């Protein structure tokens, strides 16, 4: 083969790679028997763990929105972790999510709190995404009403179920959203038959059931990926854990269950039978986080908030100095505030293998790799 032929072949491959759409699985499921009693038909699209940042290519984010719109859902729900390790990509988040062509409701996740929950929530509002923080709302879609219950992130200690459920009506159909799937158990007993969640990324590597070993037995999750519980009969209650779109550290996804996904739920009586991706699974044993670990997670959020305030204060003082309006007193000597102002790694025991979170910083850009 001549060098020219080889160069032409490489150029063709590059062109094909540039036009190839990122692979995102569409997995379809029916709703619960309770939804069949209360609704005619409602299509809900579920996305989770978008993780806008350098780790996840923007082509993947745009494809997720494009694929969602192609499904023509009545409602889109997103269950947390919109950012990666910072607020650097909030403008891209707003631009991309503004393209969703259906009413969109969301809850926040641990990465959103680590990076700044108020700022993430404001960005989502700009994108016309309603954020529920221990609240529920009633939305009317095609003359049908549904209650959506949104729990704030329990990983960082912000979940308040009683506040979210106060005033919930039993005569209206309900759908629950939570970044952490284990919160579903308590919602089932309060009239919320289906809860959609995220956080685990399905482990990202699912060969030989490694995701269940890592996230279930080692980390202690009851629900790792997919559908658990019962959608009919008693006791009624199901939870779905999405595999997500983005990643926090490495974009590598290996195994069919670990692929990026959009989950579609067909709720109501007028739903034709179709092949679902999988049946309900049996929950793993699970293990609740200790009070000490829960406190560490809460302390870490507080420390990150303090770091951001210190950085903003220093920027403000530097701007005053440039304008000749600085403080008359000399700046204070270096202290432990300098240490606080630099991003620390999470305390030992804070992370779980579900998110593979490293130090609170933006990481180098990665190529998109999926098998």
ABEGO torsion letter per residue (X at the ends): XBAAAAAAAAAAAAAAAAABBBBBBBBBBBBBAAAAAABABBBBBBBBGAGBEAABBAAAAAAAAAAAAAAGBABBBBBEGABBABAAAAAAAAAAAAABABBBBBBBBAAAAAAGAAAAAAAAAAAGBBBBBGBBBBBBBGGBBBBBBBBBBAAAGABBAAAAABGBBAABBBBBBBABAAAAAAAAAAGBABBBBBGAGGGGBABGGAAAAAAAAAAGBABABEBBEBABEOBBEBBBBBAEABBAABABBBEAAABBBBBBBBBEABBBBBBBABBBBBBBAEBBBBAAAAAAAAAAAAAAAAAAAAAAAAAAAAAAAAAGABBABBBBBBBAAAAAABBBBBBBGABBAAAGBBBBBBBBBBBBBBX
